[in-house]
Amino acid sequence: CRFFLDTADTAEWDGLLPRGLFHGVTTNPTLLARANQPCTVSNLHTLASKALSLTDEFMCQTWGSTADEMYKNGMEISDMDRDRIVIKVPVTAEGTKAATMLARSGVRICLTACYNSKQALIAASMGVEYIAPYLGRMNDNGKDGFKECVRMQNIVDGLGSDTRILVASIRDSETLGDLAVEGLDTFTFSPMVARELFDEPLTDAAADEFEIAASLGSVEFDLKP
Ligand code: E4P
């Protein structure tokens, strides 16, 4: 499976990325604002170089009110490392036009802000690498986010498409397991959900017990009969 950490807060990167379970980092203009990070090409280059020193992929969102603007910003960001930067583009009419222009220039694409399963058909027919459904936000809007994500996976599997369903807006760690049981394998989630994954008091107690045993074992015993 493939996990991404969904934040632009670099203090969280420092704490969580060295644990080694994240393939990459995802951001968007909202997450940048929340972390008091300017949404500029030069700041995204600074963030990309840090993220790529800790993980394999940096996924960040382009912006603009027209396809041309989204294309220009996306090109400038990804010029820094075409292989390891993925550009997120909202799956709107203008966004898909920009994504097509970017893909033709060799840029890796994630369609984002996906709110229904039929948008997986857009991603599959365009041949983009990722599409990101917002599970929690679908629920907020009266849809069954879980069901829509499973249906998206069934659509790409049924079509034999290589597009990965990158489930976003996941609000608890139990949902990760539930989605994995249904065959979904690519997720982006917040530091809060990441910490929840490590929240198991019985594991902590077992680790403490090992430490006590190890300290006893460091005393030299005479093992001769
Ligand atoms: C993804 O790009 C979004 O930042 C994120 O998944 C939204 O999560 P939220 O709906 O919990 O804010």
Residues whose N, C-alpha, C, O or C-beta is under 5 A from the ligand:
A	BS01	E4P	N28 G136 R137 A168 S169 I170
